[in-house]
Amino acid sequence: MKKKPLDNRRWLAKALAGLIPGAVLSLGVMVLVGHLCGSTGNPMTMSAQWLMWLAAFLWIICICACFLFRTGLGAWLGFGWMACLVWLINTLISGSDVSGGS
């Protein structure tokens, strides 16, 4: 079977995959790292500032990496699957932090 070469004929679908599910993925990674490092969520703390810059950096990486997929559908499925996985891990981690009472 011959592999299809990379092309940018479906650049709009790939770019939208980097923008929309890429943003969901980068925000999910930001939340996951915030859970793991114990950030309070106060935007005036240094850890929160690092997390905000991390999300922006990861989003830029997603936008650049979306053109490495062969098709737009592949980019949507790839970023969407990774975003779902990250948010599932976030849900499992935050579910274990919830206390049973008041």
C-alpha positions in Angstrom: 0.0 0.0 0.0 1.4 3.4 -1.0 1.4 6.1 1.6 -0.2 9.4 0.8 2.2 12.3 0.9 1.6 15.2 3.2 -0.2 18.1 1.5 -2.1 21.1 2.6 -5.2 20.8 0.4 -7.5 20.6 3.4 -5.7 23.4 5.3 -9.0 24.9 6.7 -10.1 21.6 8.3 -6.6 21.1 9.7 -6.3 24.7 11.0 -9.7 24.5 12.7 -8.7 21.2 14.3 -5.7 23.0 15.7 -7.8 25.9 17.0 -10.9 24.2 18.5 -9.9 20.8 19.9 -6.3 22.1 20.3 -7.6 24.8 22.6 -9.6 22.1 24.6 -6.5 20.0 24.8 -4.2 22.8 26.0 -6.7 23.9 28.6 -7.1 20.3 29.7 -3.3 20.0 30.1 -3.3 23.3 32.1 -6.0 21.9 34.5 -4.2 18.6 34.8 -0.8 20.2 35.6 -2.7 22.6 38.0 -4.1 19.6 39.8 -0.8 17.9 40.0 1.2 20.9 41.3 -1.5 22.0 43.8 -2.2 25.4 42.3 -4.9 27.4 44.1 -6.4 29.0 41.0 -5.6 32.5 42.2 -4.4 34.4 39.1 -2.0 36.5 41.1 0.2 33.5 42.1 3.3 32.5 40.2 2.0 29.0 39.6 -1.2 30.3 38.0 0.9 32.6 35.8 3.0 29.7 34.6 -0.1 27.6 33.9 -1.6 30.4 31.8 1.6 30.7 29.8 1.8 26.9 29.5 -1.7 26.8 28.0 -0.8 29.4 25.4 2.4 27.6 24.5 0.6 24.3 24.1 -2.1 25.9 21.9 0.5 27.3 19.6 2.1 23.9 19.3 -1.3 22.4 18.5 -1.9 25.0 15.8 1.6 24.3 14.3 1.3 20.5 14.6 -2.2 20.3 12.9 -0.6 20.4 9.5 1.4 17.3 10.1 -1.7 15.2 9.8 -2.5 13.7 6.4 -6.2 14.7 6.4 -8.4 17.2 8.2 -10.5 14.4 9.7 -7.3 12.8 11.0 -6.4 16.1 12.7 -9.8 16.4 14.3 -9.8 12.8 15.5 -6.3 13.0 16.8 -6.7 16.2 18.8 -10.2 15.3 19.8 -9.1 11.9 21.2 -6.2 13.4 23.1 -8.4 16.2 24.5 -11.0 13.6 25.7 -8.3 11.5 27.3 -6.8 14.5 29.1 -10.2 15.6 30.4 -11.1 12.0 31.4 -7.9 11.9 33.5 -8.8 15.3 35.0 -12.3 14.0 35.9 -10.8 10.9 37.6 -8.2 13.0 39.5 -10.7 15.6 40.6 -13.3 12.9 41.5 -10.8 11.5 44.0 -10.3 14.9 45.6 -14.0 15.5 46.4 -14.9 15.0 50.0 -18.1 13.2 51.0 -19.5 15.7 53.5 -19.6 19.3 54.4 
